[in-house]
Amino acid sequence: MAALEEPLHDVIDHKEIHLESVMNQFGSDIVKLAYSYVKDFNIAEDISQEVFVTYFNQLDNFRRECSVKTYLYRITINKCKDYLKSWNYRKVQISEMFGRVIADHTSTPEQTFLEKENITDLADLVLALPLKYREVVFLFYYEELSLKEISSFLHTNLSTVKTRLTRGKELLRVHYTDGGRDND
């Protein structure tokens, strides 16, 4: 983390050390963000590698007008959107399912299974949302970003972000309760 606070000329002199620090700090977040777009863990990992290569190559031009995290997220979002527009994405079906493991050692095996199933169902519903709603829901709830930060990341008006979040939540509520779940 110390490398993130160095003056810019020191960072340029120590690009490799800085990159390693940034990768350690933001690597998993970048993969998760990419996964929320592409719905394939292997592709998300590939995109995250591309993000860090781009960051490393553009480090000399980075003007520090935003935080490193904001810059990395912007690169990630752009790379994901480029991938989603690509021929490869349009022709190849996405096959991996999104899953999460609950590490609650106090629950019974039955409770753990039901909680995991419930979270997986909800995660599947989030991933089934149209991209414009999915990205806002993911950034707001999973990454815990403010609406203003999301607006900045997506280069979208704040009111548009609020509307997309509201509509995304409504779509989730409708599909979640229609699926036999009655949890609010």
matplotlib code that plots the C-alpha trace (Angstrom):
import matplotlib.pyplot as plt

x = [0.0, 2.9, 3.7, 0.3, 1.1, 4.5, 5.1, 4.5, 8.3, 9.1, 6.3, 7.7, 11.1, 9.6, 6.9, 7.2, 7.0, 4.1, 2.3, 2.8, 1.3, -1.6, -2.3, -2.2, -4.5, -7.1, -6.6, -9.5, -11.8, -10.9, -11.7, -15.0, -16.0, -15.0, -16.9, -20.1, -19.9, -18.7, -20.1, -17.1, -14.4, -11.6, -12.4, -12.7, -9.2, -7.9, -9.5, -8.0, -4.5, -5.2, -6.2, -3.0, -0.9, -2.7, -2.3, 1.5, 1.9, -0.1, 1.4, 3.7, 0.6, -1.5, -2.3, -3.7, -6.9, -8.7, -7.8, -5.9, -9.0, -11.2, -8.7, -8.5, -12.3, -12.7, -10.1, -11.9, -15.3, -14.0, -12.2, -15.4, -17.5, -15.0, -15.2, -19.0, -18.9, -16.4, -17.1, -15.9, -18.5, -21.3, -20.5, -19.5, -22.0, -21.2, -21.1, -19.8, -22.3, -21.8, -21.4, -20.4, -19.3, -20.7, -18.1, -20.4, -19.1, -21.9, -24.7, -25.9, -25.1, -28.8, -28.7, -25.5, -26.9, -30.1, -28.2, -25.8, -28.7, -30.5, -27.4, -26.8, -30.3, -30.0, -26.6, -28.1, -30.9, -28.4, -26.4, -29.6, -30.3, -29.7, -26.1, -27.2, -29.0, -26.5, -23.5, -25.2, -26.6, -23.2, -21.2, -23.7, -24.3, -21.3, -18.6, -20.4, -19.7, -21.8, -24.2, -21.8, -18.9, -20.9, -21.9, -18.3, -17.2, -19.9, -19.7, -23.5, -25.7, -26.4, -30.2, -29.7, -27.7, -30.5, -33.1, -31.2, -30.6, -34.3, -35.4, -32.8, -34.0, -37.6, -36.7, -34.9, -37.9, -40.3, -38.2, -37.2, -40.8, -42.1, -39.5, -41.3, -39.1, -41.0, -38.0, -37.8]
y = [0.0, 2.3, 2.2, 3.8, 6.9, 7.6, 10.7, 10.0, 10.2, 7.5, 5.3, 5.6, 4.6, 1.6, 0.5, -3.2, -2.8, -0.4, -2.8, -5.7, -3.7, -2.6, -6.2, -7.5, -4.7, -4.7, -8.0, -9.9, -6.9, -6.5, -10.2, -9.9, -6.8, -8.4, -11.5, -9.5, -8.4, -11.5, -14.3, -16.5, -16.8, -17.8, -14.9, -12.5, -13.6, -13.0, -9.5, -8.7, -9.6, -7.3, -4.6, -4.7, -4.9, -1.8, -0.1, -0.9, 0.4, 3.6, 4.3, 7.0, 8.8, 8.4, 11.9, 11.0, 12.9, 10.0, 7.2, 4.1, 2.0, 4.3, 4.1, 0.3, 0.0, 2.2, 0.1, -3.1, -1.8, -0.8, -4.1, -6.0, -4.0, -4.5, -8.3, -8.3, -6.6, -9.1, -11.9, -14.5, -13.5, -13.4, -16.9, -18.8, -19.7, -18.9, -22.2, -21.6, -20.9, -18.3, -19.8, -18.7, -20.6, -19.7, -20.2, -20.3, -22.9, -22.5, -23.6, -27.1, -28.7, -28.3, -24.6, -24.1, -25.8, -23.7, -20.5, -21.3, -22.3, -19.0, -16.9, -18.8, -18.3, -14.6, -14.4, -16.1, -13.6, -10.7, -12.2, -12.6, -8.9, -6.8, -5.3, -1.8, -2.9, -5.7, -3.4, -0.8, -3.5, -5.2, -1.9, -0.7, -3.8, -6.0, -3.3, -1.0, 2.1, 5.2, 6.3, 9.2, 6.8, 4.5, 7.5, 8.5, 4.9, 4.5, 8.1, 8.3, 10.9, 10.3, 10.3, 7.6, 5.5, 5.9, 4.9, 1.8, 0.7, 1.1, -0.8, -3.5, -4.0, -4.2, -6.8, -8.8, -8.5, -9.6, -12.6, -13.6, -13.6, -15.3, -18.0, -19.2, -17.2, -14.7, -13.0, -9.2]
z = [0.0, 0.6, -3.2, -3.8, -1.8, -3.4, -5.5, -9.2, -10.2, -7.6, -8.9, -12.4, -11.1, -9.4, -11.8, -11.1, -7.3, -7.7, -10.1, -7.7, -4.8, -6.9, -8.1, -4.5, -3.4, -6.2, -8.1, -6.7, -7.0, -10.6, -11.3, -9.5, -11.4, -14.7, -13.8, -13.1, -16.8, -18.6, -16.4, -17.0, -14.4, -16.8, -19.1, -16.1, -15.0, -18.6, -18.6, -15.2, -16.6, -19.6, -17.2, -15.2, -18.4, -19.7, -16.3, -16.3, -19.9, -19.2, -15.8, -17.2, -18.6, -15.4, -14.3, -10.8, -11.5, -9.9, -7.5, -8.7, -7.9, -10.1, -12.9, -12.7, -12.6, -15.6, -17.6, -16.4, -17.5, -20.9, -21.4, -20.4, -22.8, -25.6, -24.9, -24.9, -28.3, -29.7, -32.1, -29.6, -27.0, -29.5, -30.9, -27.8, -25.1, -21.5, -19.5, -16.0, -13.2, -10.6, -7.1, -3.7, -0.7, 2.7, 5.4, 8.4, 10.8, 13.3, 10.9, 10.4, 7.1, 6.1, 7.0, 5.1, 2.0, 2.1, 2.6, -0.2, -2.5, -1.7, -2.4, -5.6, -6.7, -6.1, -7.8, -10.8, -10.9, -10.7, -13.5, -15.6, -15.4, -18.5, -18.4, -17.6, -14.5, -13.5, -13.5, -11.2, -8.8, -8.6, -8.0, -5.5, -3.4, -4.0, -4.3, -1.9, -4.1, -3.7, -6.4, -7.2, -7.6, -9.9, -12.0, -12.3, -13.3, -15.9, -17.2, -16.6, -15.0, -11.3, -12.0, -14.6, -12.1, -9.5, -12.0, -13.1, -9.5, -8.8, -11.9, -11.3, -7.7, -9.0, -11.6, -8.9, -6.5, -9.2, -10.3, -6.8, -5.5, -8.7, -8.3, -5.1, -2.8, -0.6, 1.0, 1.0]

ax = plt.figure().add_subplot(projection="3d")
ax.plot(x, y, z, "-o")
ax.set_aspect("equal")
plt.show()
